[in-house]
Amino acid sequence: MKKIALNIENFSYDILIDYNLIDNIGSIIKEYFNASTVFIITDSNVVSFHGEKINSILDASNIKFNTYVLPAGESSKNIDTVNDIYNSLANSEITRHDIIIAFGGGVVGDIAGFVASTWMRGLRFIQVPTTVLACVDSSVGGKTGINISAGKNLVGSFYHPSLVLIDANMLKTLPDREFFSGVAEIVKHSLLFDSDMFKYLEENNKRLDIEKNICELLEKNCILKGRVVERDFKERHERMMLNFGHTVGHSVEKHLGYGHFLHGEAVSIGIMFALKLGVKLGITKNESLIEQVSSLLKSLNLPTDLPIGIDVLSAIKLDKKRMSDSINFIFIEKLGEPIIKKILLKNIIF
Ligand SMILES: NC(=O)c1ccc[n+]([C@@H]2O[C@H](COP(=O)([O-])OP(=O)(O)OC[C@H]3O[C@@H](n4cnc5c(N)ncnc54)[C@H](O)[C@@H]3O)[C@@H](O)[C@H]2O)c1
């Protein structure tokens, strides 16, 4: 088993990674928390694939549990779902001494984290991510949130899980499209911080290749993200780099409606936009990086072209990193070398 210890602003938690880790969830809960009641938040797909398993393991461990199942998909990530979960927590008499388990992808993790941060002013929660994206990105770093009609993740909180438990076996039931959507965030990490990982992906771009060393890859990505978060939890500077590709990615998602492109697919488009803009503004030194990254993303079945009709500028105006007439935009100077540049909104044209 791989174990990564994170220490963020005096709050420590572990990320555990292995195959079949879920088999030990009962003993892990007892060892870490000495708790006997949990509340599982999951979605309709995850419960159909893995619900029976987690239920029987908790039963066998004499852990009492209730489960809230939300409809799978980004459209559930809203205040109505949160309200419904609060009512369910109340009916299940969940108190601050109990534990919430976020059992699912980034949507479940973001909602469950938000609920955990606000229910009775905060109770402990465990992230059990079941998508690649959630394993390498959303379950690490303590950002929670929901969407409102004005934009994505505009309501949320910084709130740490008390444990992240990654069972690589869970990923086997992911549809290909979801699998590669998560790999987009791995490409992002490689562009930002790890040129060797970029080369590795170039040579291992089939799902079977990636799955062969999945635990190592997940570990590497959790460490890369985790260390950045340790140094800059509240995203004052360095953590902003993790938003590479996201400014435009979010606008694509919002413009086309959540669900048209998967999150990682929208980020893939945003990565290409940022690279092209970087070359245009003379920040990204190597023009051939555009072609190199584009062919990697395409080989991973990820989209690279900005869809026609996307009003990037008006969406950017809602970005959390925007100032009055400028925005902190993340560029890549060279492979593995990111830079944050304040650019005028009027220079973002394509
Ligand atoms: N908090 C953060 O730091 C952070 C970072 C990145 C992304 N996010 C958020 O994460 C969300 C995207 O996450 P996602 O891509 O995991 O989406 P998701 O949670 O919607 O999961 C994708 C799909 O896969 C299904 N699924 C999940 N696990 C499965 C499994 N093991 N087998 C079969 N199907 C499974 C889900 O039901 C869903 O249909 C977005 O809302 C995004 O804003 C948050």
The ligand as an SDF file (V2000), in Angstrom:
LIG
                    3D

 44 48  0  0  0  0  0  0  0  0999 V2000
  -12.3810   20.0500   -5.7250 N   0  0  0  0  0  0  0  0  0  0  0  0
  -11.4490   20.1090   -6.6390 C   0  0  0  0  0  0  0  0  0  0  0  0
  -10.2990   20.4650   -6.3530 O   0  0  0  0  0  0  0  0  0  0  0  0
  -11.7730   19.7060   -8.0390 C   0  0  0  0  0  0  0  0  0  0  0  0
  -10.7450   19.5250   -8.9670 C   0  0  0  0  0  0  0  0  0  0  0  0
  -11.0760   19.0840  -10.2430 C   0  0  0  0  0  0  0  0  0  0  0  0
  -12.3990   18.8330  -10.5860 C   0  0  0  0  0  0  0  0  0  0  0  0
  -13.3680   19.0320   -9.6530 N   0  0  0  0  0  0  0  0  0  0  0  0
  -14.7670   18.7620   -9.9830 C   0  0  0  0  0  0  0  0  0  0  0  0
  -14.9010   17.3600  -10.2240 O   0  0  0  0  0  0  0  0  0  0  0  0
  -16.0310   17.1600  -11.0700 C   0  0  0  0  0  0  0  0  0  0  0  0
  -15.6740   16.1940  -12.1500 C   0  0  0  0  0  0  0  0  0  0  0  0
  -15.3090   14.9790  -11.5530 O   0  0  0  0  0  0  0  0  0  0  0  0
  -15.4640   13.5970  -12.3330 P   0  0  0  0  0  0  0  0  0  0  0  0
  -14.8650   13.7150  -13.6590 O   0  0  0  0  0  0  0  0  0  0  0  0
  -14.9840   12.5520  -11.4070 O   0  0  0  0  0  0  0  0  0  0  0  0
  -17.0360   13.5280  -12.5920 O   0  0  0  0  0  0  0  0  0  0  0  0
  -18.2290   12.6980  -11.9380 P   0  0  0  0  0  0  0  0  0  0  0  0
  -18.1490   12.6890  -10.4760 O   0  0  0  0  0  0  0  0  0  0  0  0
  -19.4620   13.2120  -12.5650 O   0  0  0  0  0  0  0  0  0  0  0  0
  -17.9590   11.2220  -12.4340 O   0  0  0  0  0  0  0  0  0  0  0  0
  -17.9660   10.9670  -13.8060 C   0  0  0  0  0  0  0  0  0  0  0  0
  -18.9470    9.8480  -14.1870 C   0  0  0  0  0  0  0  0  0  0  0  0
  -18.3720    8.6130  -13.8430 O   0  0  0  0  0  0  0  0  0  0  0  0
  -19.2920    7.8600  -13.0530 C   0  0  0  0  0  0  0  0  0  0  0  0
  -18.4790    7.0410  -12.1770 N   0  0  0  0  0  0  0  0  0  0  0  0
  -17.7790    7.4440  -11.0900 C   0  0  0  0  0  0  0  0  0  0  0  0
  -17.0380    6.4350  -10.6320 N   0  0  0  0  0  0  0  0  0  0  0  0
  -17.2810    5.3680  -11.4250 C   0  0  0  0  0  0  0  0  0  0  0  0
  -16.7900    4.0520  -11.4620 C   0  0  0  0  0  0  0  0  0  0  0  0
  -15.8420    3.6330  -10.6260 N   0  0  0  0  0  0  0  0  0  0  0  0
  -17.2560    3.2190  -12.4270 N   0  0  0  0  0  0  0  0  0  0  0  0
  -18.1890    3.6520  -13.3180 C   0  0  0  0  0  0  0  0  0  0  0  0
  -18.6740    4.8920  -13.3490 N   0  0  0  0  0  0  0  0  0  0  0  0
  -18.2160    5.7550  -12.4110 C   0  0  0  0  0  0  0  0  0  0  0  0
  -20.1430    8.8840  -12.3880 C   0  0  0  0  0  0  0  0  0  0  0  0
  -21.3890    8.3510  -12.0110 O   0  0  0  0  0  0  0  0  0  0  0  0
  -20.2860    9.9200  -13.4870 C   0  0  0  0  0  0  0  0  0  0  0  0
  -21.2830    9.5210  -14.3840 O   0  0  0  0  0  0  0  0  0  0  0  0
  -16.4150   18.5250  -11.5960 C   0  0  0  0  0  0  0  0  0  0  0  0
  -17.5720   18.9440  -10.9290 O   0  0  0  0  0  0  0  0  0  0  0  0
  -15.2420   19.4070  -11.2320 C   0  0  0  0  0  0  0  0  0  0  0  0
  -15.6150   20.7420  -11.0080 O   0  0  0  0  0  0  0  0  0  0  0  0
  -13.0810   19.4610   -8.4020 C   0  0  0  0  0  0  0  0  0  0  0  0
  1  2  1  0
  2  3  2  0
  2  4  1  0
  4  5  1  0
  4 44  2  0
  5  6  2  0
  6  7  1  0
  7  8  2  0
  8  9  1  0
  8 44  1  0
  9 10  1  0
  9 42  1  0
 10 11  1  0
 11 12  1  0
 11 40  1  0
 12 13  1  0
 13 14  1  0
 14 15  2  0
 14 16  1  0
 14 17  1  0
 17 18  1  0
 18 19  2  0
 18 20  1  0
 18 21  1  0
 21 22  1  0
 22 23  1  0
 23 24  1  0
 23 38  1  0
 24 25  1  0
 25 26  1  0
 25 36  1  0
 26 27  1  0
 26 35  1  0
 27 28  2  0
 28 29  1  0
 29 30  1  0
 29 35  2  0
 30 31  1  0
 30 32  2  0
 32 33  1  0
 33 34  2  0
 34 35  1  0
 36 37  1  0
 36 38  1  0
 38 39  1  0
 40 41  1  0
 40 42  1  0
 42 43  1  0
M  CHG  2   8   1  16  -1
M  END
$$$$
